[in-house]
Amino acid sequence: MQIIQRLTVVSNPTRIFEVGTEVDGREVIEIRQVGINFEESVHSEFHVEDENGELIASIENAPVIVDWKNIVEHDLPTALLQK
């Protein structure tokens, strides 16, 4: 599974959001891609959220560089799921 580790917004000035860093005193916990693909266009949008799931920033239709991180998912044994 891949998650977004860092989002660089290519603007003037460049803004960087990275999981584990602070923005205005709030820790970035998750960066989610929430855009929508339409038949004739794409709405690009990313949400940067804090530890409470509150929105720190929303980046819409801006040029970005996305750095992904691979994480390992562990499956629970079937016997544990049945208890």
GROMACS elastic network, one bead per residue, 0.5 to 0.9 nm:
[ bonds ]
;  ai    aj funct       b0    kb
    1    69     6  0.84058   500
    1    70     6  0.57900   500
    1    71     6  0.55636   500
    1    72     6  0.65317   500
    1    73     6  0.70710   500
    2    68     6  0.61562   500
    2    69     6  0.54710   500
    2    71     6  0.60446   500
    2    72     6  0.87391   500
    3    30     6  0.86445   500
    3    31     6  0.80306   500
    3    32     6  0.81964   500
    3    67     6  0.86562   500
    3    68     6  0.55855   500
    3    69     6  0.54011   500
    3    70     6  0.65540   500
    3    71     6  0.73417   500
    4     7     6  0.73122   500
    4    18     6  0.85368   500
    4    19     6  0.81243   500
    4    30     6  0.77143   500
    4    31     6  0.58943   500
    4    32     6  0.70150   500
    4    33     6  0.83359   500
    4    66     6  0.68035   500
    4    67     6  0.59964   500
    4    69     6  0.61342   500
    4    70     6  0.89062   500
    5    17     6  0.84938   500
    5    18     6  0.58327   500
    5    19     6  0.55788   500
    5    20     6  0.88858   500
    5    30     6  0.80964   500
    5    31     6  0.72721   500
    5    66     6  0.78078   500
    5    67     6  0.56692   500
    5    68     6  0.53690   500
    5    69     6  0.57090   500
    6    16     6  0.71328   500
    6    17     6  0.56679   500
    6    19     6  0.64366   500
    6    31     6  0.76889   500
    6    65     6  0.81729   500
    6    66     6  0.60589   500
    6    67     6  0.50343   500
    6    68     6  0.70619   500
    6    69     6  0.87482   500
    7    15     6  0.82719   500
    7    16     6  0.58114   500
    7    17     6  0.51834   500
    7    18     6  0.63708   500
    7    31     6  0.77024   500
    7    46     6  0.87225   500
    7    48     6  0.89657   500
    7    64     6  0.66735   500
    7    65     6  0.58680   500
    7    67     6  0.63663   500
    7    68     6  0.89496   500
    8    11     6  0.89407   500
    8    14     6  0.70691   500
    8    15     6  0.58285   500
    8    17     6  0.63896   500
    8    18     6  0.84569   500
    8    63     6  0.85897   500
    8    64     6  0.54252   500
    8    65     6  0.50134   500
    8    66     6  0.65197   500
    8    67     6  0.82956   500
    9    13     6  0.87997   500
    9    14     6  0.57522   500
    9    15     6  0.51020   500
    9    16     6  0.62124   500
    9    17     6  0.82377   500
    9    59     6  0.79511   500
    9    62     6  0.69440   500
    9    63     6  0.61870   500
    9    65     6  0.66079   500
    9    66     6  0.88437   500
   10    13     6  0.78027   500
   10    14     6  0.52059   500
   10    15     6  0.69940   500
   10    16     6  0.87637   500
   10    62     6  0.74516   500
   10    63     6  0.55165   500
   10    64     6  0.55045   500
   10    65     6  0.73620   500
   11    15     6  0.70959   500
   11    62     6  0.80962   500
   11    63     6  0.76355   500
   11    64     6  0.86777   500
   12    15     6  0.81863   500
   17    21     6  0.75532   500
   17    22     6  0.85898   500
   17    23     6  0.79169   500
   17    28     6  0.74661   500
   17    31     6  0.81354   500
   17    48     6  0.74567   500
   18    21     6  0.57560   500
   18    22     6  0.83540   500
   18    28     6  0.66358   500
   18    29     6  0.84880   500
   18    30     6  0.85206   500
   18    31     6  0.79811   500
   18    48     6  0.89110   500
   19    22     6  0.84730   500
   19    27     6  0.77511   500
   19    29     6  0.53454   500
   19    30     6  0.60979   500
   19    31     6  0.72025   500
   19    48     6  0.88536   500
   20    27     6  0.61561   500
   20    28     6  0.54702   500
   20    29     6  0.61348   500
   20    30     6  0.86687   500
   21    26     6  0.82334   500
   21    27     6  0.55933   500
   21    28     6  0.56568   500
   21    29     6  0.82657   500
   22    25     6  0.56126   500
   22    26     6  0.51318   500
   22    28     6  0.59178   500
   22    50     6  0.89561   500
   23    26     6  0.52575   500
   23    27     6  0.63498   500
   23    28     6  0.70369   500
   23    56     6  0.76184   500
   24    27     6  0.84324   500
   24    56     6  0.86923   500
   26    49     6  0.89906   500
   26    50     6  0.61892   500
   26    51     6  0.79259   500
   26    56     6  0.77904   500
   27    49     6  0.82292   500
   27    50     6  0.54427   500
   27    51     6  0.65338   500
   28    31     6  0.76862   500
   28    48     6  0.67357   500
   28    49     6  0.58263   500
   28    51     6  0.69525   500
   28    56     6  0.78204   500
   29    48     6  0.78544   500
   29    49     6  0.59989   500
   29    50     6  0.51145   500
   29    51     6  0.54751   500
   29    52     6  0.86980   500
   29    53     6  0.81383   500
   30    47     6  0.80565   500
   30    48     6  0.60340   500
   30    49     6  0.53265   500
   30    50     6  0.68535   500
   30    51     6  0.80912   500
   30    53     6  0.82224   500
   31    46     6  0.68079   500
   31    47     6  0.56415   500
   31    49     6  0.63112   500
   32    45     6  0.85344   500
   32    46     6  0.54932   500
   32    47     6  0.51800   500
   32    48     6  0.66043   500
   32    49     6  0.81250   500
   33    44     6  0.78976   500
   33    45     6  0.60687   500
   33    47     6  0.65208   500
   34    43     6  0.88855   500
   34    44     6  0.74548   500
   34    45     6  0.54178   500
   34    46     6  0.55815   500
   34    47     6  0.69522   500
   35    42     6  0.74177   500
   35    43     6  0.52310   500
   35    46     6  0.68466   500
   35    60     6  0.82297   500
   35    61     6  0.89090   500
   36    41     6  0.87888   500
   36    42     6  0.60007   500
   36    43     6  0.51549   500
   36    44     6  0.66983   500
   36    45     6  0.79157   500
   37    40     6  0.82406   500
   37    41     6  0.64623   500
   37    43     6  0.63269   500
   37    44     6  0.82602   500
   38    41     6  0.50788   500
   38    42     6  0.56044   500
   38    43     6  0.76243   500
   39    42     6  0.80838   500
   42    61     6  0.86293   500
   43    60     6  0.74746   500
   43    61     6  0.63351   500
   44    59     6  0.80563   500
   44    60     6  0.56379   500
   44    62     6  0.74354   500
   45    58     6  0.69125   500
   45    59     6  0.54769   500
   45    61     6  0.61988   500
   45    62     6  0.81369   500
   46    57     6  0.82197   500
   46    58     6  0.57375   500
   46    59     6  0.51890   500
   46    60     6  0.66393   500
   47    55     6  0.67194   500
   47    56     6  0.76311   500
   47    57     6  0.60220   500
   47    59     6  0.66020   500
   47    60     6  0.89235   500
   48    53     6  0.89630   500
   48    54     6  0.84670   500
   48    55     6  0.59977   500
   48    56     6  0.54206   500
   48    57     6  0.51485   500
   48    58     6  0.63417   500
   48    59     6  0.82502   500
   49    52     6  0.76891   500
   49    53     6  0.53552   500
   49    54     6  0.53725   500
   49    56     6  0.52724   500
   49    57     6  0.71979   500
   49    58     6  0.89502   500
   50    53     6  0.53006   500
   50    54     6  0.54597   500
   50    55     6  0.65845   500
   50    56     6  0.64219   500
   51    54     6  0.73291   500
   52    55     6  0.88022   500
   53    56     6  0.89768   500
   55    58     6  0.72319   500
   59    62     6  0.66059   500
   59    64     6  0.89023   500
   60    63     6  0.89316   500
   61    64     6  0.88635   500
   75    78     6  0.86715   500
   76    79     6  0.82279   500
   76    80     6  0.65696   500
   76    81     6  0.68987   500
   77    80     6  0.55528   500
   77    81     6  0.67771   500
   78    81     6  0.51278   500
   78    82     6  0.64826   500
   79    82     6  0.53891   500
   79    83     6  0.68580   500
   80    83     6  0.55356   500
